[in-house]
Amino acid sequence: MTVPLDEGESRRRRIGPFWIEEGLGLVAVGLLILAVFTAVFILAVAFRPT
C-alpha cells in the first residue's frame, strides 16, 4: 500500500519537496532574523571606512 505524499500533520503543508510549518511563530522568527540582518547592513553602511 502506498502512502500519499501530502499526508502529514494538520499543521504542515507540502510545497514541492519541502514541508512547510504553518503558524505565526515561524513568521515572527523570520521577521526577527530579517530585522537583524537589515540593522547590521545599515550599521555597516553608516560606519564604512572613508
C-alpha positions in Angstrom: 0.0 0.0 0.0 1.4 3.4 -0.9 1.3 6.5 1.3 0.2 9.8 -0.4 3.0 12.4 -0.4 0.7 15.1 1.0 -0.2 13.1 4.1 1.2 14.6 7.3 0.3 16.6 10.3 -2.6 19.1 10.0 -0.2 22.0 10.8 2.2 21.1 7.9 1.7 21.8 4.3 3.7 20.2 1.5 5.1 22.5 -1.2 7.2 20.7 -3.7 9.7 18.5 -1.9 9.5 20.7 1.2 7.3 20.5 4.3 6.2 24.0 5.4 5.2 24.5 9.0 2.1 26.7 9.4 1.8 29.2 12.2 2.7 32.7 13.2 5.7 31.6 15.4 7.9 30.9 12.4 6.8 34.0 10.6 7.8 36.0 13.7 11.2 34.3 13.8 11.7 35.0 10.1 10.9 38.7 10.6 13.2 38.9 13.5 16.1 37.4 11.5 15.3 39.8 8.6 15.3 42.8 11.0 18.7 41.8 12.5 20.3 41.5 9.1 18.8 44.8 8.0 20.1 46.5 11.1 23.6 45.1 10.6 23.6 46.2 7.0 22.5 49.7 7.9 25.2 49.9 10.5 27.8 48.6 8.1 26.9 51.3 5.6 26.8 54.0 8.2 30.2 53.2 9.7 32.0 52.2 6.5 35.6 53.5 6.2 36.1 56.5 4.1 
